[in-house]
Amino acid sequence: MRWLLAFFCLSFASLSSAAFTQTIVTKPLSQVPAAVTPALPPLDQAQIDKVLVLKSSRQLQLISHGQPLKSYRISLGKQPRGTKEHEGDRRTPEGFYWLDWRKVSDRFNLAIHVSYPNIGDAARARREGVDPGGMIMIHGTPINDEYPEWYFNTLDWTDGCIAMKNGDMQEVWSLVKDGTMIEIRP
């Protein structure tokens, strides 16, 4: 009886794969039409759906309809490896958050607030009996003659925030609306 079941399964598998066989026709490259990709809107007209931060490559990307539109160099907290565990650890959090409000900062020019801690961060901190911290921002760099902007852009110097050059921050400020999702990856 088992051999009959095995025979039936093998027959069915071979017949079903025949239904999905695809014939590949080779053509000279000159006859192949250009790949059709959706045209991305100009940056100033794009609807930014998400901000993606890649900590390992020090990049912040603006995402529209699943496609990265622009990438910026960023600086992180002084202890960039790992997720934020408690207040004062100088780490940048990892996870999903919202960009929920903004302000003009005396110290860091423009700043957009990240909704850290999320529910998971707060629960973990409560279990461990620590303060999760807060006030994580995407912000610019100080305007200081003693330490010029290029100095800050080449190292991780924040207390856990995400820092950008002031020109880049102005562009992000103008393109990203409050309520936009931000994902911060390791």
C-alpha positions as CSV (number, residue, x, y, z in Angstrom):
1,M,0.0,0.0,0.0
2,R,2.9,2.4,0.8
3,W,4.4,1.8,-2.6
4,L,1.1,2.7,-4.2
5,L,0.9,6.0,-2.2
6,A,4.5,6.8,-3.1
7,F,3.8,6.1,-6.8
8,F,0.8,8.3,-6.7
9,C,2.7,11.2,-5.0
10,L,5.6,10.9,-7.5
11,S,3.2,10.9,-10.5
12,F,1.3,13.9,-9.2
13,A,4.6,15.8,-8.5
14,S,5.9,15.1,-12.0
15,L,2.6,16.1,-13.7
16,S,2.3,19.3,-11.6
17,S,5.8,20.4,-12.4
18,A,5.1,20.0,-16.1
19,A,2.3,22.6,-15.7
20,F,4.8,25.1,-14.4
21,T,7.5,24.6,-17.0
22,Q,8.8,27.8,-18.5
23,T,10.4,28.0,-21.9
24,I,13.3,30.3,-22.1
25,V,14.0,31.9,-25.5
26,T,17.4,33.5,-25.9
27,K,17.7,36.7,-27.9
28,P,20.6,38.9,-28.7
29,L,21.0,41.6,-26.1
30,S,20.2,44.3,-28.7
31,Q,16.6,42.8,-29.1
32,V,15.8,42.7,-25.4
33,P,13.7,45.7,-24.3
34,A,15.0,47.8,-21.4
35,A,13.8,46.8,-18.0
36,V,10.6,48.5,-17.1
37,T,10.9,50.0,-13.6
38,P,8.4,52.4,-12.0
39,A,9.7,56.0,-12.3
40,L,10.5,57.5,-9.0
41,P,9.1,61.0,-8.4
42,P,11.5,63.9,-7.9
43,L,12.7,64.1,-4.3
44,D,10.8,67.3,-3.6
45,Q,7.5,65.8,-4.8
46,A,7.9,62.4,-3.2
47,Q,5.7,61.0,-0.4
48,I,8.2,59.7,2.2
49,D,6.5,56.6,3.7
50,K,9.4,55.5,6.0
51,V,12.8,56.5,7.3
52,L,15.3,53.7,7.5
53,V,18.4,53.9,9.6
54,L,21.2,51.4,9.0
55,K,23.5,51.7,12.0
56,S,26.2,49.4,10.6
57,S,26.7,51.5,7.5
58,R,25.9,54.9,9.2
59,Q,23.1,55.6,6.7
60,L,19.7,57.2,6.9
61,Q,17.5,56.5,3.9
62,L,14.2,58.1,2.8
63,I,11.8,55.4,1.5
64,S,8.9,56.1,-0.8
65,H,6.7,53.2,-2.0
66,G,9.3,50.7,-0.8
67,Q,12.1,52.3,-2.8
68,P,15.0,54.3,-1.3
69,L,15.0,57.8,-2.7
70,K,18.0,59.3,-1.0
71,S,20.7,58.2,1.5
72,Y,22.5,60.4,4.0
73,R,25.7,59.9,6.2
74,I,24.8,59.9,9.9
75,S,26.6,59.8,13.3
76,L,25.3,57.7,16.2
77,G,25.7,57.4,19.9
78,K,29.2,57.0,21.4
79,Q,28.5,53.3,22.0
80,P,26.9,52.4,18.6
81,R,26.9,48.6,18.9
82,G,23.7,47.0,20.3
83,T,20.3,48.5,21.1
84,K,19.7,51.1,23.8
85,E,19.1,49.4,27.1
86,H,18.9,52.3,29.6
87,E,19.2,56.0,30.1
88,G,22.8,57.2,29.8
89,D,24.2,54.1,27.9
90,R,25.0,56.3,24.9
91,R,23.5,53.8,22.5
92,T,21.1,54.5,19.6
93,P,17.9,52.3,19.9
94,E,16.9,49.6,17.3
95,G,13.4,48.8,16.3
96,F,10.3,50.5,14.9
97,Y,9.3,54.0,16.1
98,W,7.5,57.1,14.8
99,L,8.8,60.5,14.1
100,D,6.2,62.3,16.2
101,W,7.2,65.9,16.7
102,R,9.9,68.4,15.9
103,K,11.6,71.5,17.3
104,V,14.3,74.1,16.5
105,S,17.1,73.3,18.9
106,D,19.6,75.9,20.2
107,R,22.3,73.2,20.5
108,F,21.6,71.1,17.4
109,N,19.7,73.3,15.0
110,L,16.7,71.3,13.7
111,A,15.6,68.2,15.5
112,I,12.9,65.5,14.9
113,H,11.8,63.4,17.8
114,V,11.9,59.5,17.7
115,S,9.1,57.9,19.7
116,Y,11.6,55.8,21.8
117,P,10.9,53.9,24.0
118,N,8.2,51.8,22.3
119,I,6.1,49.3,24.3
120,G,8.8,46.6,24.0
121,D,11.6,48.9,25.1
122,A,9.6,50.1,28.1
123,A,8.6,46.5,29.1
124,R,12.2,45.3,28.9
125,A,13.4,48.3,31.0
126,R,10.7,47.6,33.6
127,R,11.7,43.9,33.9
128,E,15.3,44.9,34.3
129,G,14.5,47.7,36.8
130,V,16.1,50.5,34.7
131,D,15.0,53.8,33.2
132,P,14.8,53.2,29.4
133,G,15.7,56.9,28.7
134,G,14.1,59.0,26.1
135,M,14.5,62.2,24.0
136,I,16.1,60.4,21.1
137,M,16.2,62.7,18.1
138,I,17.4,63.0,14.5
139,H,19.2,66.3,14.6
140,G,21.9,68.5,13.0
141,T,25.3,69.4,14.3
142,P,26.3,72.3,16.6
143,I,27.4,75.5,14.9
144,N,30.8,76.0,16.7
145,D,33.9,77.6,15.3
146,E,36.1,75.5,17.6
147,Y,34.6,72.2,16.3
148,P,33.4,72.6,12.7
149,E,30.6,70.5,11.2
150,W,33.0,68.2,9.3
151,Y,34.5,67.2,12.6
152,F,31.2,65.9,13.9
153,N,30.3,64.1,10.7
154,T,33.2,61.7,10.9
155,L,32.6,60.1,14.3
156,D,29.9,58.8,16.6
157,W,29.5,61.5,19.2
158,T,25.8,61.7,20.4
159,D,24.3,60.4,23.6
160,G,22.1,58.0,21.5
161,C,20.6,60.3,18.9
162,I,21.0,60.2,15.1
163,A,23.0,63.3,13.9
164,M,23.4,64.6,10.4
165,K,25.1,67.5,8.6
166,N,22.9,70.6,8.9
167,G,22.2,70.9,5.2
168,D,21.1,67.2,5.1
169,M,19.0,67.8,8.2
170,Q,17.2,70.8,6.6
171,E,16.4,68.6,3.6
172,V,15.0,65.7,5.8
173,W,13.1,68.3,7.9
174,S,11.4,69.6,4.7
175,L,10.6,66.1,3.2
176,V,9.5,64.0,6.3
177,K,6.2,64.7,7.9
178,D,5.3,64.1,11.6
179,G,3.8,60.6,12.0
180,T,6.3,59.0,9.6
181,M,7.6,55.5,10.6
182,I,11.3,55.1,11.3
183,E,13.0,51.7,11.4
184,I,16.4,51.6,13.0
185,R,18.4,48.4,12.1
186,P,21.7,47.2,13.6
